[in-house]
């Protein structure tokens, strides 16, 4: 007899592995698994007629339907876009259900902390890949170093959803393995971080131009750029003595220089709508952002000559094609997305790759050290992508452990930065799924 009902809201691209895991563990957990989505057919595809699975059509804006679905559950996993978590969280609080998400903790979610504690509930957020595995793997090292009485002076952490090297067949070295819109809009919030003891800000128009290069032994050369608000993690990470704290995103070499051209051109603008876009050709769309200058000369104005790798990357996008746009109307960012979804589509035989890297500098017993920790994972197939695995598995493991009572009396709104949460999740990721970080330590002389 099933005594637990696991409700997963959202059957999108990153939910496949999560759903499969929960279905595979349903018997062990005495559970049924309800997958709810606005698209009933998609939810049905994800449960694949599994005996423990149930598909539910759910309009997240229908308050009555949402409350009913949550009321009938034991625990809720929300795979919705971050701005939709609040209504789910409020229902979970009122109906006394634990909640797990992969999204950043919003101010609205954080404000629920006291009430969640009083209700004896646990809301785990930022429990996917980035944020998620990045927090857990970094905190395990940080807590270990602090236990040794080390002083961490610098922390840099980067993660990227990339293409497996054997499938890297375009000059951008990139294909969509997760929500394309998030890729198009990446970096549009001002980046904040700590560098050599001073707070730094990089606005969107400069972000990609100021990207740095990172070489990871045996994995390759990458572009990295600061992402969001690194400052907000200084206290939760216990890095108050650090002089440098940066969290960022990783792409293949030259990606950021080429993407910066698109940013400067205005093609990533999401603030206004172009009406009747389907009456335009691709070249008309591109030229509408140019004054008395050609695209080639605009690229040159951005600092790249006609034979540069960046020029080749922009040319490969066919932004001067005479083909008609297929988008009826949309923002420049949405139109660019529609073009890139064709160019950057994962082919049937393509595999994706996740690369995560932490770099620490610390002092211990009067000596200075550098610690490098890296994870690389290649997806299994088009469904069980590396992105879906690294986002879905931490969520799934956390859900299982929560149902099993393995998090003890932990309550409130959390990200997995405390040992009672990160230790068992990391242990299963490593021991069962082979997600093991490679670490090297060297003395700085």
N, C-alpha and C positions, 0 to 999 in steps of 0.2 A: 504493500500500500504506500502510495506517495504521500509523504507528510510535508514536503517542501515544494514550493512552486517558484522557480527562478524566472523572473521577468526580465527579458532583454529588450529594451526599447531602441529600435534602429537596426535595420538589416543591411546596412551599407557595405562599402568596400572593405572596411577594416574589421567587420564583425564575423567573418566566416570562420576563422580559427577559434574565436571565443565560443561561438555557437557549437561547433564540432566538439570542443573540449567538454562543454557542459552536458551535451547529449551523451558523450562517451562515459561521463562520470555520474550520470543521472541515477543509475541503479545503486551505486555506492552511496549516493547522497539521499536516497529515497525521495527522489525529486522528479518533477516534470519541468519541462523547459518551454516557456511561452515566448515566442519571438513576435514582437509587435512592430508594425511598420505601416506607413500610409499606403504602401504598395503591398497588398496581400499576396500577390503572386511571387514577389521577391522574398517575402517571409516564408512562403511555402517552399521555395527553392532551397532556402538555407537550412530548413529542417529535414528536407529530403525524405519525407515519409517516415522518419524515425518514430518508433513506438512511444518514446518519451516526449516527443515534440508536439507543439501546437502552434499554429500560425494565427495571428490576430491582426485584423485591420484596425489601425488606430490613428485617429486624427489628433495630434498632440494639442491642437487648439480647442478641442472639445473637452471642456473641464470635467463634465460628467463621466465621459468614457475613460479619460485618463485616471480619474479617481477610482473608478470601478476596477480597472486593470491593476492598479497598485494595491488596492484593498485585497484583491484575490491572490496576491503574491506573498512570498516569504522574504525575498530580497530582490532588489532592483539594480540592474546594470543599465545605465543610460549611455547609449552611443550616439546621442543627438548632438547637434552643434552646440557649442558652449553656451550660447545665449538662451537656449531652451531648457537648460538644466534647472533653472530656478523653480519653475512650476512643478517639475518632477520632485525636486527636493522638498518643497513645501508640503506636497501631498505625502511624501514619505515621512516627514516629521509628524504630520497630523495623524497619519495612519500607523505610525510606529514601525516603519520598515527601514532596514539598513540599505544604504545606497553606495554604489561604486561607479566612478566615472574615470575617463582618461583625460579630462579637460583641466585646464588651469583653474585654480580656485578664484572665482569672481568675488568682488566685494559683497555681492548679495549672498553668495554661498558662505563666505566667511562670517557674515553677520548672524548666521543661524547657529554658530558654534555653541553658545551657551544653552540654547534651547535643545540642541541635539544631545548635549551632555546630560541635561536634566531628564530627557526622555530615555536615557540609557542606550542611545543609538550610536552607530558608527557610520560616518560618511567618509569614504576614502576617495579622494580625487587625485588627479595627476598620476594615475597608476597604469599608464600605457608604456610607450617607448620613450618619447620626449615630448612632454614630461612623463616620467615613470621610471623606466630602467636606469635612466641617467641619474635620477635622485638616489635610487637604491644602491647602485654600484658606487657612486661617489661617496655616499654617507658611510658605507661599509669601510672604505679606506680612511675617511676622515675620522670616524670613531676609533679605528685601530691606531692611527697616528696619534690622536689625542691621548689614548690609553697609554701610549709609550712616552708621553710628555713631550711630544714633538710640537713645534710651532709652525703652522702652515703659513707661508708668506705669499704664495701665489697659487691660484686655481683657475684653470681654463678648461672648459668642457664644450665639445662640439659633437653634433650628430647630423647625419644626412641619409635620406632615402635616395639611393642611387640605382644605377643599372649594373647587373653582374658584368664583370669584365668581358666575358665571352659573348655578351649580347650588346656590347657598347658599340653600336654601328652608326652613330650620328655625331657630328662635330660638337654638339652640346654635352654629350655624355649624360643625357638625362631623358627619362621617360616617366610618365605619370604612373605611380604605384599607390597613390592615395588621392584625397580630394583635390582635384585640379584647381579649384577656386582658391584654396588656401595657398597653393604654390604661386598663383598669379599675384595675390595680394600680400605675399610674404614681405615682412619688413616695414610695413606702412605705419607702424607705431614707432615712435622715436626710440632708438636703442639707448639703454643706460647701463653703464658698467663702471668698475673701479680699475684704474690703471696707475700703478706706482703711487698709490696713496691719494690719487685725485679722482673725483667723479667726472666721468666723460659722457657726453651726449652726442649721438649722431642722428641727424634727421634723415628722413627717407631719401631725399634727393642726393645725399652724399653717401648713403650706407654702402651701396655696392661698389662705388668708386674707391672706398677705403677698405675693401676686403683685403685680408692678408693670406699668405700662402702657408700651408702646413704640410710637412712631410711626415708620414707615418711609416715606420719601417715595415717592409713586406706588403704594405697596403697601397702605397702610392702618394702622389702629390695632389693636394686639394686646395680649393678656395674656402676660406672661412670668414664669416661675418657675424658681428654681435647681434643677438636676437632678443627683442623685448627688454624686460627689466631684470638685469642680473643683480642689481642692488637689493632687490626684495628677498634674495636667497642668502644674503650674508649672515643674518641672524639665525634663520632656520638651519643652515648648514654649520653653524658654529664657527664661522670664519671671520670673527670680529678683529683678529690680529693680522689678517691678510692684507697685503698692499695692492694686490691685483685679483679681481674676481670677474671673470667673463664667461658667459654661457652663449653659445652661438650655433649657427647652422653651417653645414658642410656641403659643398658642391664640387664637381670635378674642376680641374684647372681651367681657367679662362671663362668659366660660366659667368662669374660676377661682372667681369668687364663687359661681356656681351649683353647681359641683362641690364646693366646700367644704361646702355644705349637705348633700350626700349623704355626704361624709366624716364630718361631725359627727353625722349621723343614725345612721351605722354600716353603711350599705349597701355599703361597699367593703371590709368586714372579710373576710379570707380565712382566719381562724384557727380557725373551727369550722363544723360541718356542720348544716344544718337538715334533719332527717329528714322524709320524707313531705311534701315541699314541694308536691307536685302536689295535695294535698288542700286547699291554701290558695288563696285569691284574692289577686290583686295587692295589694288594699287590706289584707288580713290580714297579708301580708308586711311592708308598710310600717308598719302600726300596731303590729306586734310590737316595733318599735324605739322606739315612743312610749309615754310613761307617761300621766299625766293631762293630755294636751295634744294639740291637733289638729295636722295637718301644717302648716296655714296659720300657726298660732301658733308652731310650731317654726321656720318660715322667718322669722317676725317676730323671734323670739328671736335668730336669727343676724344680724339687722340689716337685714332687707329687708321693706318694707311690702307690702301686698296688690297694689298697682298697679305695683310695681317690675318691671324687666326680669327680675330673678332669679326672682321669683314666677311670671312668665309662662313662664320656661324650665322650672321644676320642674313646673308644671301641664301643660306640653306632653308630659311623660314619662308621663302617665296613671298615676301611682303609687297612685291611689285607685280604679283600675278594679276592677270586680267580676268581671272575667275570671279564669279559673283559671290558676294557674301551670302551665307545661308541663314544668318541671324536676322530676324525681322526687325528687332530693335534691341538695343542694349548699351551698356556703358562701354567705353573703350576696353576696359579690363575684361568684360564678358565677351566682347568680340574677339579680342586676342586669345582668350581661353578657347573659344570655338575653333580657332585656327590651329592652336597648339595641340588640342586634343587629337587632331589628325596627324600632325607631325611627330608628336611625342607619345603616341599610343604604344603600349606594350603589345608586341606581336604574340601570336599563339605559343610560340616556342621561347619567348623571352622570359628571363628571370630577373628579379630585382635584387638589390643588395642594400643592406643596412651597415653603416660604419659609425661607430661611436668611439670617442677618444677623450680621455681625461689626462690633463698634465698638471702635476703638483710640484711645487718647490717648497721644501721645509727644512727646518734646522732641528737637529737632534744631537744632544751631548756635544755641542760646540761645532758640529760639522753640518754642511749644507748638502742637501740631496735633491735629486730630480726623479720623480716617479711618473712613469707613463703607463697608462692602462687602456687597452683597446679591445673592441669587440667588432667582429665582422661576421655577417650572416647572409647567405644567399637563399632566396626563396625556393620552395619546392616546386611550385607550378603557378599558374595564373590565378588560382583561387587561394591557395596557401602561400601567398607571397611572403617575403621576409618582413614587409611592413605589417601585413595582417598578423603574422606570427608574433612579432615583437610588441605590437599593440594589444593583441587579443589575449595572449597567454598570461601576462601579468594580471590582467583583469580577471581572467577565468580562475587562476590560482587563488587570487585574493577572495573571490566569491566563494570558492570551495572551502578555503580555510575559515572564512567568516561563518559559514554554515556549520562547520565542525567545531566552532568555538575556540579555534586556535589563537585568536587575538586577545584572549583573556577578557579583562574588564575595560579594555581600551574603548573610550567613547569620545564623541565630538567630531569636528570636521578636521580631517587630516590629509596630508600627503604622506607617502610612505618613506619618511625620513627618520623613523624611530626603529630600533632593532626588532621589536616585537612584530612589526609589519614587514620590514625589508628582509630580515634573515630567512624566514621560511619561504618567501616568494623567490628570492634569489637562489636558494638551495634547490628548489624544484626546477627552476629554469636551467640551472647548471647540470644537475644530476640526471634529470629526465630528458631535457631537450637540448643539452649540449651547448647552452649559451654561456660560454666561459670566457672571461676577460683574460687577455695576455698582459702580464705586468713585467716591467723592467725598472730597476732602481739603479741609479748611478750617482756617485759622489760628485758634487760640483767643486772643482778646484780652481 
